Amino acid sequence: MNNLSMTGLVRRTQALEAEVARLEREANTDQLTGLANRRYLERRGEARGGWYVLADLNSFKRAQDSHPAGHAHGDAILMEFASMLVRLSPDGAVAARVGGDEFVINTRSAKEAKEVSRAIRDWVSTEDDRVTACSGVGMTLEQADAVMYSEKKHARRIA
């Protein structure tokens, strides 16, 4: 093989590797928020262990549907919340949007998870002050989900 064809082969291989890396990032990332998605979180979390903080936005649908900008307003709220999660995430944690208005942070320790959970519960959207968040902590997503929905039910009874 001459130098020209070897150089061409190397360039083509590098281009293909770059395209594969781009497709992997795209497949593992929520397009709106830039956070990891459910697929990435499930693969990473299973291999990594740790603690999960599951967060859900309260009054999100009502705020989105009642605003003249509609989905654009909802998107702004979701991006604001995602940005806050990134700021809250300890080193090594994974923040993900797992659906609609549900988010997860996978932390290394219970202490980190509890600190993140407290901060999430104190959050109020600057885009729409009716939107708040609740959260639950667990060693699995299922445990965190049960805790979060228990908190949500309790908050409804008080309000």
N, CA, C and O of each residue as an XYZ file, in Angstrom:
636
protein
N       0.839     -1.174      0.000
C       0.000      0.000      0.000
C       0.887      1.242      0.000
O       1.846      1.322      0.768
N       0.574      2.196     -0.849
C       1.413      3.394     -0.868
C       1.005      4.368      0.239
O      -0.026      4.184      0.886
N       1.817      5.401      0.449
C       1.598      6.380      1.516
C       0.268      7.096      1.395
O      -0.407      7.335      2.397
N      -0.117      7.442      0.160
C      -1.350      8.176     -0.056
C      -2.561      7.350      0.370
O      -3.453      7.867      1.043
N      -2.602      6.109     -0.003
C      -3.745      5.285      0.376
C      -3.745      4.973      1.875
O      -4.815      4.863      2.473
N      -2.583      4.830      2.486
C      -2.511      4.607      3.930
C      -3.001      5.850      4.670
O      -3.737      5.733      5.650
N      -2.606      7.022      4.220
C      -3.057      8.276      4.827
C      -4.572      8.405      4.684
O      -5.250      8.807      5.629
N      -5.092      8.076      3.541
C      -6.539      8.119      3.311
C      -7.292      7.164      4.221
O      -8.352      7.501      4.748
N      -6.745      5.985      4.401
C      -7.358      4.985      5.271
C      -7.375      5.469      6.728
O      -8.377      5.313      7.426
N      -6.280      6.047      7.175
C      -6.199      6.573      8.541
C      -7.223      7.681      8.731
O      -7.921      7.708      9.744
N      -7.322      8.596      7.769
C      -8.299      9.694      7.864
C      -9.726      9.172      7.896
O     -10.549      9.659      8.671
N     -10.020      8.201      7.073
C     -11.370      7.623      7.022
C     -11.705      6.930      8.352
O     -12.821      7.047      8.856
N     -10.741      6.220      8.903
C     -10.933      5.553     10.197
C     -11.189      6.585     11.296
O     -12.079      6.398     12.126
N     -10.420      7.666     11.306
C     -10.613      8.720     12.301
C     -11.980      9.373     12.153
O     -12.635      9.665     13.153
N     -12.416      9.605     10.925
C     -13.731     10.205     10.684
C     -14.846      9.284     11.181
O     -15.817      9.748     11.779
N     -14.708      7.987     10.935
C     -15.708      7.026     11.404
C     -15.737      6.949     12.933
O     -16.811      6.876     13.532
N     -14.562      6.965     13.562
C     -14.498      6.947     15.027
C     -15.154      8.191     15.617
O     -15.859      8.102     16.622
N     -14.928      9.342     15.002
C     -15.550     10.590     15.469
C     -17.070     10.519     15.314
O     -17.800     10.984     16.189
N     -17.547      9.954     14.232
C     -18.994      9.825     14.005
C     -19.619      8.866     15.018
O     -20.705      9.138     15.529
N     -18.966      7.772     15.309
C     -19.459      6.829     16.322
C     -19.538      7.518     17.686
O     -20.528      7.358     18.401
N     -18.514      8.277     18.051
C     -18.510      9.002     19.331
C     -19.657     10.009     19.379
O     -20.320     10.141     20.408
N     -19.899     10.723     18.272
C     -21.010     11.685     18.216
C     -22.356     10.986     18.388
O     -23.217     11.465     19.126
N     -22.536      9.868     17.716
C     -23.796      9.123     17.815
C     -24.006      8.567     19.221
O     -25.134      8.548     19.713
N     -22.936      8.114     19.871
C     -23.045      7.625     21.253
C     -23.456      8.751     22.195
O     -24.310      8.552     23.058
N     -22.853      9.940     22.038
C     -23.240     11.092     22.868
C     -24.706     11.435     22.646
O     -25.449     11.668     23.600
N     -25.114     11.464     21.394
C     -26.497     11.793     21.059
C     -27.468     10.761     21.639
O     -28.539     11.128     22.123
N     -27.114      9.499     21.595
C     -27.982      8.434     22.101
C     -28.086      8.443     23.625
O     -29.039      7.892     24.176
N     -27.132      9.050     24.310
C     -27.094      9.031     25.773
C     -27.434     10.375     26.418
O     -27.302     10.528     27.632
N     -27.866     11.339     25.622
C     -28.085     12.691     26.120
C     -29.506     13.156     25.831
O     -30.039     12.920     24.747
N     -30.116     13.821     26.814
C     -31.412     14.465     26.610
C     -31.174     15.698     25.740
O     -30.371     16.561     26.092
N     -31.860     15.780     24.620
C     -31.595     16.850     23.659
C     -31.939     18.234     24.196
O     -31.250     19.198     23.861
N     -32.970     18.369     25.011
C     -33.362     19.685     25.511
C     -32.397     20.212     26.561
O     -31.923     21.344     26.464
N     -32.107     19.391     27.564
C     -31.353     19.870     28.724
C     -29.850     19.633     28.635
O     -29.077     20.291     29.332
N     -29.433     18.708     27.794
C     -28.025     18.362     27.722
C     -27.583     17.403     28.821
O     -26.421     16.999     28.865
N     -28.512     17.036     29.715
C     -28.189     16.061     30.759
C     -28.151     14.665     30.157
O     -28.556     14.457     29.013
N     -27.666     13.724     30.930
C     -27.742     12.323     30.513
C     -29.217     11.943     30.387
O     -30.082     12.614     30.949
N     -29.500     10.876     29.656
C     -30.882     10.398     29.562
C     -31.042      9.102     30.370
O     -30.084      8.598     30.958
N     -32.263      8.580     30.385
C     -32.566      7.378     31.168
C     -31.674      6.209     30.767
O     -31.180      5.487     31.633
N     -31.464      6.015     29.483
C     -30.658      4.882     28.986
C     -29.246      4.941     29.581
O     -28.731      3.937     30.075
N     -28.635      6.112     29.529
C     -27.286      6.262     30.064
C     -27.275      6.043     31.577
O     -26.415      5.337     32.103
N     -28.234      6.653     32.266
C     -28.287      6.533     33.724
C     -28.435      5.083     34.160
O     -27.752      4.646     35.086
N     -29.306      4.339     33.518
C     -29.516      2.946     33.899
C     -28.257      2.121     33.686
O     -27.904      1.303     34.534
N     -27.577      2.325     32.568
C     -26.337      1.573     32.325
C     -25.246      1.983     33.304
O     -24.568      1.130     33.876
N     -25.079      3.262     33.493
C     -24.014      3.765     34.370
C     -24.312      3.433     35.827
O     -23.427      2.999     36.565
N     -25.569      3.639     36.241
C     -25.940      3.416     37.634
C     -25.781      1.974     38.065
O     -25.300      1.702     39.165
N     -26.181      1.048     37.210
C     -26.057     -0.368     37.550
C     -24.600     -0.743     37.769
O     -24.278     -1.515     38.672
N     -23.733     -0.201     36.950
C     -22.317     -0.532     37.048
C     -21.665      0.195     38.220
O     -20.649     -0.259     38.747
N     -22.235      1.302     38.622
C     -21.597      2.188     39.572
C     -22.144      2.068     40.984
O     -21.403      2.267     41.947
N     -23.411      1.750     41.129
C     -24.031      1.736     42.457
C     -24.287      3.142     42.941
O     -24.593      4.029     42.145
N     -24.168      3.355     44.230
C     -24.380      4.688     44.778
C     -25.810      4.910     45.236
O     -26.558      3.962     45.478
N     -26.169      6.154     45.349
C     -27.482      6.575     45.819
C     -28.175      7.398     44.750
O     -27.531      8.086     43.959
N     -29.503      7.317     44.737
C     -30.288      8.028     43.740
C     -31.154      9.090     44.412
O     -31.744      8.864     45.469
N     -31.213     10.248     43.770
C     -32.154     11.291     44.139
C     -33.085     11.436     42.948
O     -32.646     11.806     41.859
N     -34.366     11.149     43.145
C     -35.354     11.301     42.083
C     -36.124     12.583     42.365
O     -36.619     12.779     43.475
N     -36.227     13.450     41.378
C     -36.910     14.731     41.538
C     -38.012     14.867     40.497
O     -37.870     14.433     39.354
N     -39.105     15.476     40.917
C     -40.259     15.691     40.052
C     -40.739     17.119     40.262
O     -40.783     17.606     41.392
N     -41.097     17.785     39.174
C     -41.572     19.162     39.283
C     -43.063     19.174     39.626
O     -43.851     18.424     39.050
N     -43.430     20.026     40.560
C     -44.831     20.209     40.968
C     -45.432     21.358     40.171
O     -44.790     22.394     39.996
N     -46.648     21.185     39.692
C     -47.407     22.209     38.956
C     -46.797     22.546     37.606
O     -47.133     23.576     37.020
N     -45.912     21.705     37.102
C     -45.254     21.982     35.826
C     -46.254     22.039     34.667
O     -46.261     23.002     33.901
N     -47.083     21.029     34.542
C     -48.016     20.968     33.413
C     -48.965     22.162     33.438
O     -49.226     22.769     32.400
N     -49.478     22.498     34.610
C     -50.385     23.645     34.725
C     -49.680     24.932     34.306
O     -50.248     25.742     33.574
N     -48.445     25.122     34.767
C     -47.686     26.329     34.413
C     -47.434     26.389     32.911
O     -47.561     27.449     32.298
N     -47.082     25.266     32.328
C     -46.818     25.225     30.888
C     -48.097     25.492     30.094
O     -48.102     26.304     29.169
N     -49.175     24.806     30.460
C     -50.418     24.913     29.693
C     -51.105     26.265     29.847
O     -51.821     26.692     28.941
N     -50.903     26.943     30.964
C     -51.582     28.218     31.189
C     -50.778     29.415     30.681
O     -51.296     30.532     30.658
N     -49.550     29.209     30.282
C     -48.698     30.307     29.814
C     -48.878     30.506     28.310
O     -48.972     29.528     27.568
N     -48.927     31.766     27.848
C     -49.099     32.017     26.404
C     -48.017     31.364     25.533
O     -48.287     30.987     24.393
N     -46.803     31.228     26.061
C     -45.718     30.618     25.279
C     -45.790     29.088     25.291
O     -45.066     28.431     24.543
N     -46.656     28.518     26.131
C     -46.864     27.071     26.146
C     -45.611     26.255     26.351
O     -44.918     26.393     27.358
N     -45.326     25.395     25.373
C     -44.189     24.475     25.499
C     -42.850     25.197     25.603
O     -41.934     24.704     26.260
N     -42.727     26.349     24.967
C     -41.472     27.106     25.081
C     -41.255     27.536     26.535
O     -40.126     27.531     27.024
N     -42.336     27.909     27.220
C     -42.256     28.264     28.638
C     -41.862     27.037     29.459
O     -41.007     27.115     30.341
N     -42.494     25.905     29.157
C     -42.152     24.657     29.840
C     -40.702     24.271     29.621
O     -40.024     23.840     30.554
N     -40.223     24.421     28.397
C     -38.822     24.108     28.098
C     -37.881     24.984     28.918
O     -36.857     24.508     29.408
N     -38.229     26.271     29.070
C     -37.383     27.181     29.852
C     -37.317     26.731     31.310
O     -36.259     26.794     31.936
N     -38.454     26.274     31.852
C     -38.474     25.782     33.232
C     -37.603     24.532     33.352
O     -36.810     24.416     34.287
N     -37.745     23.607     32.418
C     -36.952     22.371     32.450
C     -35.459     22.666     32.353
O     -34.653     22.047     33.048
N     -35.094     23.607     31.495
C     -33.671     23.943     31.351
C     -33.150     24.651     32.601
O     -32.001     24.450     32.996
N     -33.990     25.478     33.223
C     -33.589     26.136     34.477
C     -33.336     25.088     35.565
O     -32.335     25.158     36.278
N     -34.245     24.122     35.687
C     -34.097     23.076     36.696
C     -32.857     22.225     36.415
O     -32.096     21.912     37.331
N     -32.655     21.855     35.157
C     -31.485     21.051     34.779
C     -30.192     21.784     35.113
O     -29.237     21.177     35.597
N     -30.162     23.065     34.861
C     -28.973     23.866     35.172
C     -28.694     23.859     36.675
O     -27.544     23.759     37.102
N     -29.755     23.965     37.466
C     -29.610     23.918     38.925
C     -29.060     22.552     39.351
O     -28.197     22.478     40.225
N     -29.554     21.480     38.742
C     -29.062     20.136     39.087
C     -27.570     19.993     38.790
O     -26.833     19.381     39.563
N     -27.140     20.547     37.688
C     -25.711     20.487     37.349
C     -24.897     21.208     38.416
O     -23.856     20.712     38.847
N     -25.370     22.379     38.843
C     -24.652     23.127     39.885
C     -24.629     22.359     41.208
O     -23.640     22.417     41.938
N     -25.708     21.644     41.521
C     -25.801     20.889     42.777
C     -25.013     19.589     42.770
O     -24.630     19.090     43.828
N     -24.772     19.046     41.603
C     -24.185     17.711     41.488
C     -22.764     17.674     42.028
O     -21.902     18.425     41.572
N     -22.518     16.796     43.006
C     -21.148     16.627     43.509
C     -20.258     16.045     42.415
O     -20.754     15.471     41.445
N     -18.964     16.190     42.568
C     -18.026     15.587     41.612
C     -18.325     14.099     41.475
O     -18.515     13.395     42.467
N     -18.364     13.640     40.248
C     -18.588     12.223     39.989
C     -20.046     11.819     39.920
O     -20.347     10.684     39.551
N     -20.963     12.717     40.264
C     -22.392     12.392     40.198
C     -22.865     12.482     38.748
O     -22.257     13.164     37.923
N     -23.961     11.779     38.454
C     -24.567     11.821     37.125
C     -25.961     12.409     37.271
O     -26.790     11.883     38.013
N     -26.217     13.502     36.562
C     -27.547     14.109     36.530
C     -28.198     13.721     35.214
O     -27.572     13.791     34.156
N     -29.475     13.305     35.286
C     -30.174     12.846     34.092
C     -31.625     13.309     34.098
O     -32.247     13.448     35.151
N     -32.139     13.541     32.915
C     -33.580     13.748     32.743
C     -34.120     12.402     32.285
O     -33.725     11.888     31.238
N     -35.027     11.835     33.077
C     -35.499     10.483     32.791
C     -36.888     10.453     32.181
O     -37.383      9.382     31.832
N     -37.515     11.586     32.049
C     -38.815     11.667     31.410
C     -39.460     12.995     31.738
O     -39.161     13.585     32.776
N     -40.326     13.472     30.889
C     -41.081     14.696     31.104
C     -40.449     15.680     32.067
O     -39.516     16.404     31.722
N     -40.980     15.691     33.292
C     -40.460     16.603     34.323
C     -39.839     15.832     35.480
O     -39.864     16.293     36.622
N     -39.280     14.660     35.189
C     -38.600     13.850     36.202
C     -37.098     13.801     35.911
O     -36.663     13.636     34.772
N     -36.330     13.950     36.989
C     -34.879     14.004     36.904
C     -34.281     13.112     37.973
O     -34.915     12.838     38.992
N     -33.058     12.660     37.737
C     -32.351     11.815     38.698
C     -30.910     12.291     38.807
O     -30.281     12.676     37.821
N     -30.410     12.253     40.035
C     -28.965     12.413     40.245
C     -28.487     11.155     40.950
O     -29.027     10.769     41.987
N     -27.482     10.524     40.388
C     -26.861      9.340     40.969
C     -25.581      9.806     41.653
O     -24.628     10.213     40.988
N     -25.562      9.745     42.989
C     -24.420     10.210     43.776
C     -23.645      9.023     44.334
O     -24.077      7.876     44.221
N     -22.517      9.307     44.926
C     -21.685      8.238     45.506
C     -22.094      7.878     46.924
O     -21.881      6.745     47.357
N     -22.683      8.830     47.659
C     -22.951      8.573     49.072
C     -24.340      9.049     49.481
O     -24.948      9.887     48.815
N     -24.825      8.501     50.584
C     -26.116      8.913     51.139
C     -26.069     10.378     51.555
O     -27.039     11.112     51.368
N     -24.948     10.799     52.114
C     -24.802     12.195     52.554
C     -24.970     13.150     51.373
O     -25.708     14.131     51.463
N     -24.284     12.861     50.271
C     -24.413     13.702     49.072
C     -25.850     13.711     48.580
O     -26.386     14.766     48.240
N     -26.476     12.541     48.539
C     -27.847     12.445     48.051
C     -28.808     13.254     48.909
O     -29.685     13.936     48.378
N     -28.656     13.189     50.219
C     -29.542     13.942     51.116
C     -29.347     15.447     50.964
O     -30.315     16.205     51.011
N     -28.108     15.884     50.782
C     -27.840     17.314     50.579
C     -28.483     17.805     49.285
O     -29.093     18.873     49.258
N     -28.346     17.032     48.224
C     -28.948     17.387     46.936
C     -30.470     17.409     47.064
O     -31.126     18.324     46.565
N     -31.021     16.415     47.723
C     -32.471     16.330     47.894
C     -33.023     17.550     48.634
O     -34.048     18.103     48.234
N     -32.356     17.971     49.703
C     -32.800     19.166     50.453
C     -32.792     20.402     49.557
O     -33.735     21.193     49.577
N     -31.735     20.567     48.777
C     -31.639     21.732     47.894
C     -32.737     21.708     46.830
O     -33.289     22.752     46.483
N     -33.049     20.531     46.320
C     -34.111     20.406     45.320
C     -35.449     20.832     45.921
O     -36.220     21.544     45.278
N     -35.724     20.404     47.137
C     -36.997     20.751     47.776
C     -37.128     22.247     48.042
O     -38.244     22.754     48.164
N     -35.999     22.967     48.134
C     -36.028     24.420     48.356
C     -36.163     25.212     47.053
O     -36.382     26.423     47.089
N     -36.036     24.547     45.914
C     -36.038     25.232     44.622
C     -37.433     25.732     44.256
O     -38.431     25.034     44.436
N     -37.473     26.944     43.744
C     -38.682     27.519     43.155
C     -38.250     28.157     41.844
O     -37.289     28.925     41.809
N     -38.957     27.840     40.765
C     -38.575     28.343     39.455
C     -38.643     29.863     39.399
O     -39.606     30.466     39.874
N     -37.627     30.474     38.821
C     -37.678     31.918     38.578
C     -38.487     32.196     37.316
O     -38.956     33.316     37.112
N     -38.652     31.182     36.469
C     -39.464     31.325     35.256
C     -40.954     31.376     35.598
O     -41.723     32.074     34.936
N     -41.358     30.638     36.629
C     -42.767     30.563     37.022
C     -42.804     30.115     38.477
O     -42.579     28.942     38.776
N     -43.088     31.046     39.380
C     -42.969     30.753     40.813
C     -43.987     29.751     41.349
O     -43.953     29.420     42.534
N     -44.887     29.265     40.506
C     -45.797     28.202     40.938
C     -45.139     26.834     40.836
O     -45.638     25.864     41.408
N     -44.030     26.744     40.120
C     -43.365     25.457     39.905
C     -42.298     25.250     40.982
O     -41.367     26.042     41.129
N     -42.469     24.163     41.722
C     -41.528     23.754     42.756
C     -41.124     22.319     42.458
O     -41.504     21.771     41.424
N     -40.363     21.710     43.346
C     -39.920     20.336     43.118
C     -40.022     19.533     44.410
O     -39.923     20.076     45.510
N     -40.219     18.240     44.251
C     -40.125     17.321     45.381
C     -39.086     16.283     45.010
O     -38.737     16.132     43.839
N     -38.592     15.570     46.009
C     -37.541     14.593     45.728
C     -37.604     13.441     46.719
O     -38.201     13.546     47.790
N     -36.981     12.357     46.337
C     -36.842     11.195     47.197
C     -35.467     10.592     47.018
O     -34.880     10.678     45.939
N     -34.954      9.986     48.064
C     -33.608      9.396     48.049
C     -33.723      7.898     48.304
O     -34.513      7.464     49.142
N     -32.936      7.116     47.583
C     -32.895      5.675     47.809
C     -31.663      5.054     47.197
O     -30.957      5.680     46.406
N     -31.410      3.793     47.579
C     -30.271      3.071     47.009
C     -30.591      2.537     45.614
O     -29.693      2.137     44.873
N     -31.882      2.535     45.261
C     -32.308      2.166     43.915
C     -33.274      3.240     43.425
O     -33.791      4.031     44.214
N     -33.508      3.260     42.128
C     -34.486      4.205     41.587
C     -35.878      3.921     42.153
O     -36.654      4.844     42.402
N     -36.185      2.647     42.351
C     -37.503      2.278     42.878
C     -37.699      2.818     44.294
O     -38.770      3.330     44.620
N     -36.675      2.707     45.132
C     -36.770      3.244     46.494
C     -36.927      4.770     46.465
O     -37.768      5.322     47.175
N     -36.127      5.439     45.655
C     -36.202      6.900     45.556
C     -37.580      7.324     45.054
O     -38.132      8.322     45.518
N     -38.130      6.572     44.115
C     -39.458      6.863     43.567
C     -40.534      6.741     44.655
O     -41.405      7.604     44.763
N     -40.475      5.689     45.448
C     -41.454      5.490     46.520
C     -41.387      6.616     47.547
O     -42.420      7.111     47.996
N     -40.178      7.020     47.919
C     -40.000      8.107     48.891
C     -40.538      9.421     48.315
O     -41.217     10.178     49.008
N     -40.232      9.679     47.060
C     -40.676     10.924     46.432
C     -42.200     10.997     46.370
O     -42.780     12.030     46.703
N     -42.850      9.925     45.953
C     -44.303      9.959     45.848
C     -44.968     10.008     47.217
O     -46.055     10.571     47.349
N     -44.351      9.443     48.217
C     -44.856      9.574     49.577
C     -44.793     11.037     50.010
O     -45.737     11.561     50.602
N     -43.679     11.685     49.711
C     -43.528     13.114     50.032
C     -44.571     13.946     49.274
O     -45.161     14.871     49.832
N     -44.788     13.611     48.014
C     -45.765     14.351     47.196
C     -47.174     14.212     47.786
O     -47.903     15.200     47.880
N     -47.558     13.000     48.182
C     -48.876     12.776     48.802
C     -49.003     13.556     50.099
O     -50.029     14.187     50.353
N     -47.965     13.513     50.916
C     -47.968     14.219     52.198
C     -48.119     15.718     51.972
O     -48.871     16.376     52.692
N     -47.426     16.261     50.997
C     -47.505     17.700     50.702
C     -48.913     18.085     50.246
O     -49.390     19.167     50.589
N     -49.581     17.230     49.486
C     -50.950     17.519     49.034
C     -51.917     17.562     50.216
O     -52.831     18.386     50.247
N     -51.712     16.670     51.188
C     -52.599     16.650     52.365
C     -52.447     17.914     53.209
O     -53.411     18.389     53.809
N     -51.230     18.453     53.250
C     -50.984     19.638     54.044
C     -51.543     20.881     53.356
O     -52.089     21.767     54.013
N     -51.406     20.943     52.044
C     -51.805     22.158     51.295
C     -53.291     22.400     51.279
O     -53.751     23.377     50.689
